[in-house]
Amino acid sequence: MVKIITIVVLFSLSLSAKSVYEQDCMSCHQTMAVKIDKFFYRYLLKYSSEEGVKKAMTQYLKNPTIQKTVLSDGLINRFGVKKPTKLSDKELQEALDEYWEIYKIFGKLK
């Protein structure tokens, strides 16, 4: 009986658990004046491929600098440069993979 209850509880927790992207990225970005999709489109315009976007975002998020940002000067003046991520490499990759899947335009245009 205890095993069944434990399995049900663990299963319920796994269904309600938020992804790294939802928990660590969206928790801050959903309250910002500039929505997170705008960052994606800026990266896509500058780096043009999935590999390029993810590589640039990884480098920026691990070591943010004005030289690496895609933000406009006005947004940099207003919000500044973010602090380096505390996510592990694996968590960061998971978050960027989810971010890419949500906002990619490839295969969605008709």
N, C-alpha and C positions, 0 to 999 in steps of 0.2 A: 504494500500500500504506500509506504514512504517513497519507494522508487517511482511510482506512478505520479505522485504529487510533485516530486522533484522534477520529473520530466516535463510535466505540464507547466510548472512555474518557469523553468528554463526556456521552454518553447515560447511562452507568453512574453518573457523578457526579450527574447531575440526578435520577436515581431515588432515590439515597440521601440527597440533600440534605434537611435539615429545614426546615420552614416557619419563618417569623419567630415565630409563636405557639409552636411546639414548642421552638425554640432559645432564645428570649428570655423567654418567659413561663413555660412549663412547667418549664424547667430549675430555676427557683427555687421555684415554687409546689408542685411535686410533693413537696418535702421539708417543707412547712409543716404545722403541726398542723391548720389550717383549709384544706380543699381548695378549689380554684379555683371549683368549681361553686357553692359557698355565696356567694361574692362576686357571682356572676351573679344568683342568686335575690334577693339583697338589692337589687341595682340594678334588677332587673325589678319588684320590689314598689314601689320608690320612684319609678321613672321610667316604667314600664308599656309603653313602646313601643320598637321597635328603634332608632328615631331618638333618642329620649330617652336610652336606655341608652348608646348609643355616644357621644353628645355629652357626657354626664356623665362617662363613663369617660375620654374623650379629655382633657377639662378637668382631671380629677383626675390622670391619669398625667403630663400635661405640667407641672402645678404642684400637687403634692399638699399639701393642708392638712387640718387637723382638721375645718374647716368643710365641706369637700367630701367627706369620706370617708363610706362607708356602714358602716364597722366599728363594732362596739359599743365602749363605753368600756373594757371589759376587754381587748379585743384591741388597742386603741390603747395601753393601758398596757403590755401584754406585748410587742408588736412595734414600736410607734411608727408614725410616718407614713413611708411609703416615700420613696425618693429619686426625683426626676424622671426620667422615661424618657430614654434616649439614642437611642431610635428616631426615625427621620425620620417626617414626617407620613404618607408613603406606607406605610412599614413598620408604623406604628402602626395605620393603617386596615386593612391586610391582616390583622394579628393580631386586631383587634377583629371583623372580618368572620368569620374562622375561629372565634373564640370564640363568637360569636353562633350560627353554624350548628351547632356542637357541642351547645350547651346550651339553645337555644331550645325552648320547649314548644309553641309554636303549630304546629298541623298534626300534632302527635305525640299529642295527647290523643284518646281514643276514648270 
